[in-house]
Amino acid sequence: MEESPTYVQPRLPYANNALEPAISALTVDYHYGKHEKAYIDNLNHLIKGTEYADMELEDIIRESDGALFNNASQAWNHIFYFFSFSPDGGGEPDGELRKAIDLQFGSFEQFKKDFEEAGTKIFGSGWVWLSRDQDGKLFISQKSNAGNPLTDGLTPLLVFDVWEHAYYLDYQNRRAEALHKLWDIVDWDVVSSRF
Ligand code: MN
């Protein structure tokens, strides 16, 4: 009998076309349906029968390298990315997260500008992250390829994917515009709960 996989791709909490026009249904079909799925399938294949099979995904990310790190981190990053959005998203954060953003970046508008610029300037494929440290201090970090601030001891709050597969079908080479449109769908309730 076939063993069930360790990691099951979580279903999206919205329809594939629900994030339009920021992200098209076609992009979700490929990005969630093919790319994210492949990373999770590869992860399951790589950990099967190894010491990693019983580890938490976050610990695999912290303690592996090479193909296992790449697939584990890409699986985690994509799940985190797609659960950061909602068709009812957009607007502005409030509460403690908003206070921290205003304190750290001067204003919400300035934070968005800094975050977009950091994402636009990543050379090649990667991710731009908002994270916090143990004291609640916020960090914007640029990560190449599968990078994740968990390996820096930080707690991720929000991420935008700057791999071309995330935006090329909808925006071609216009990465800055693709990132800018994502503010319309960010679920600040989810981001705040991570804070
Ligand atoms: Mn991606």
Boltz pocket constraint, residues with backbone or C-beta under 6 A from the ligand:
constraints:
  - pocket:
      binder: B
      contacts: [[A, 31], [A, 35], [A, 78], [A, 161], [A, 163], [A, 165], [A, 166]]
      max_distance: 6.0
